[in-house]
Amino acid sequence: MGKNDECMTLPYGVKPIIKYVPKNAVVWCPFDKENSEFVKQLTANGNKVIYSHIADGQDFYTYAPNEHWDCIISNPPFGGKRQIFERALSFNKPFALIAPNTWWNDAAPAQIFKNKDLQILSFDYRMKFENNGIIEKKITFMSAYWCWNFLPKQIIFEHLEHD
C-alpha cells in the first residue's frame, strides 16, 4: 500500500452520498474501520453497515462478507483503481466509490464501463482527505463518487459543503 493509499474521507465528503442510500439498505464499506466517517454516518442514517479493512485481514480482492449486503460505499485506495472497480462490478450490486476525476484521462474507465452505465456524483469543490492524521490542504485534483446502479440519473452535480 502506498503512502497516499490510506486517505480518510472527512465528514463533509460522506454527507452528499447519504441521501441516495435507501434507509433499509445493508451497506458494505470494504475499505473502512469502525471509526470511518462512512460507518458513522451510514449507521446514523439508520443503515446496517458491514465494514472490513485489509489491516484486519479482509482484502477487498479476496474477501466478501458472509452475510447479506445490498451495496458498497467507500473511499478505496488511490492505487489499483481498475482492479477495484472491476471487483466492485463483479458483485453485480450497486456501488458508490470515491475516485479522482483525473482517472478520466486513463483508458480504464471507458473499458470497464463500456457496457455499464457509469454514474457520477461530482462537486464544485475539491474534497480534502486526512492522511496519517494530517488534513491534506493542497489537493490538486477533484474527486467524485463513481457509481454503478446507485444514483437516480447518470450525472449529478452538487455543492460540496466544506470546512
C-alpha positions as CSV (number, residue, x, y, z in Angstrom):
1,M,0.0,0.0,0.0
2,G,1.4,3.4,-1.0
3,K,1.8,6.4,1.3
4,N,-1.3,8.0,-0.2
5,D,-3.5,4.9,-0.2
6,E,-4.8,5.4,3.4
7,C,-6.5,8.8,3.0
8,M,-9.6,9.2,5.1
9,T,-12.8,10.9,3.9
10,L,-13.8,13.8,6.0
11,P,-17.4,14.2,7.3
12,Y,-18.4,16.7,4.6
13,G,-17.2,14.3,1.9
14,V,-19.5,11.5,3.1
15,K,-22.6,13.6,3.6
16,P,-23.6,14.0,-0.1
17,I,-23.9,10.3,-0.8
18,I,-26.1,9.6,2.3
19,K,-29.3,10.9,0.7
20,Y,-29.0,8.4,-2.1
21,V,-28.8,5.4,0.2
22,P,-32.1,3.6,0.8
23,K,-32.9,3.5,4.6
24,N,-33.3,-0.3,4.6
25,A,-30.1,-1.0,2.6
26,V,-27.3,-3.0,4.2
27,V,-24.1,-1.3,3.2
28,W,-20.7,-2.9,2.9
29,C,-17.8,-0.5,3.5
30,P,-14.9,-2.6,2.3
31,F,-12.1,-0.2,3.0
32,D,-13.2,1.0,6.4
33,K,-12.8,0.5,10.1
34,E,-15.3,1.2,12.9
35,N,-14.2,4.8,13.2
36,S,-14.7,5.6,9.5
37,E,-17.0,8.5,8.6
38,F,-18.8,6.2,6.2
39,V,-19.6,3.8,9.0
40,K,-20.6,6.6,11.4
41,Q,-22.9,8.5,9.0
42,L,-24.5,5.4,7.4
43,T,-25.2,4.0,10.9
44,A,-26.7,7.4,11.9
45,N,-28.8,7.2,8.7
46,G,-30.4,4.0,10.0
47,N,-28.5,1.7,7.7
48,K,-26.9,-1.6,8.8
49,V,-23.2,-1.3,8.0
50,I,-20.7,-4.1,7.5
51,Y,-17.2,-2.8,7.4
52,S,-13.9,-4.5,6.6
53,H,-10.3,-3.5,6.1
54,I,-7.1,-5.0,4.8
55,A,-5.4,-4.3,8.1
56,D,-7.8,-6.8,9.7
57,G,-7.0,-9.5,7.1
58,Q,-10.1,-8.6,4.9
59,D,-8.6,-7.8,1.5
60,F,-11.2,-6.5,-0.9
61,Y,-9.8,-8.6,-3.8
62,T,-10.4,-11.9,-1.9
63,Y,-12.9,-11.1,0.9
64,A,-16.6,-10.6,0.8
65,P,-18.9,-10.6,3.8
66,N,-20.7,-13.9,4.5
67,E,-23.9,-12.0,5.5
68,H,-26.3,-10.3,3.1
69,W,-25.4,-6.8,1.9
70,D,-27.1,-4.6,-0.7
71,C,-24.5,-2.1,-1.9
72,I,-20.9,-0.9,-1.5
73,I,-19.9,2.6,-0.4
74,S,-16.4,3.7,0.4
75,N,-13.2,5.6,-0.4
76,P,-10.9,2.9,-1.9
77,P,-7.1,3.2,-2.0
78,F,-5.8,5.6,-4.6
79,G,-3.8,2.9,-6.4
80,G,-5.3,-0.1,-8.3
81,K,-8.5,1.7,-9.4
82,R,-9.0,-0.6,-12.4
83,Q,-8.9,-3.7,-10.3
84,I,-11.1,-2.2,-7.6
85,F,-13.8,-1.2,-10.0
86,E,-13.7,-4.5,-11.8
87,R,-14.1,-6.3,-8.5
88,A,-16.9,-4.0,-7.4
89,L,-18.8,-4.6,-10.7
90,S,-18.2,-8.4,-10.3
91,F,-20.7,-8.4,-7.4
92,N,-23.5,-7.1,-9.7
93,K,-24.7,-4.8,-6.8
94,P,-24.9,-1.0,-6.7
95,F,-21.8,0.9,-5.5
96,A,-20.5,4.4,-4.9
97,L,-16.8,4.7,-4.7
98,I,-14.7,7.9,-4.5
99,A,-12.1,8.3,-7.2
100,P,-10.2,11.3,-8.6
101,N,-11.6,12.9,-11.7
102,T,-8.2,12.6,-13.3
103,W,-9.0,8.9,-13.8
104,W,-10.9,10.1,-16.9
105,N,-7.5,10.5,-18.5
106,D,-7.0,6.7,-18.3
107,A,-8.4,4.3,-20.8
108,A,-9.6,2.0,-18.0
109,P,-13.0,3.7,-17.2
110,A,-14.1,3.5,-20.9
111,Q,-13.1,-0.1,-21.0
112,I,-14.6,-1.1,-17.7
113,F,-17.8,0.7,-18.1
114,K,-18.2,0.2,-21.8
115,N,-21.4,-1.8,-21.4
116,K,-22.4,-0.4,-18.0
117,D,-24.0,2.9,-17.1
118,L,-21.3,4.7,-15.1
119,Q,-22.8,7.3,-12.8
120,I,-21.0,10.3,-11.3
121,L,-21.8,12.4,-8.3
122,S,-19.5,15.4,-8.8
123,F,-18.9,18.6,-6.8
124,D,-18.0,22.2,-7.2
125,Y,-15.2,22.0,-4.7
126,R,-12.2,19.7,-4.1
127,M,-12.6,17.2,-1.3
128,K,-9.8,17.2,1.2
129,F,-8.6,14.0,2.9
130,E,-6.9,13.0,6.1
131,N,-3.6,11.3,5.5
132,N,-1.7,10.0,8.5
133,G,-3.6,12.3,10.8
134,I,-3.0,15.4,8.7
135,I,-5.7,17.0,6.5
136,E,-4.2,17.5,3.1
137,K,-4.7,21.2,2.3
138,K,-3.3,21.2,-1.3
139,I,-5.3,18.6,-3.1
140,T,-4.5,19.1,-6.8
141,F,-7.4,17.2,-8.2
142,M,-11.2,16.9,-8.0
143,S,-12.8,13.7,-6.7
144,A,-16.2,12.4,-7.2
145,Y,-18.3,9.3,-6.4
146,W,-18.0,6.9,-9.3
147,C,-21.1,4.8,-9.1
148,W,-23.0,2.0,-10.8
149,N,-26.7,1.4,-10.4
150,F,-26.8,3.8,-7.5
151,L,-27.9,7.3,-8.4
152,P,-31.2,8.4,-9.9
153,K,-29.5,9.7,-13.0
154,Q,-26.1,9.4,-14.8
155,I,-24.5,12.7,-13.7
156,I,-25.3,14.8,-10.7
157,F,-23.5,18.0,-9.8
158,E,-23.8,19.2,-6.2
159,H,-22.4,21.9,-4.0
160,L,-20.0,20.4,-1.6
161,E,-20.3,21.9,1.9
162,H,-16.7,22.0,3.1
163,D,-14.5,23.0,6.0
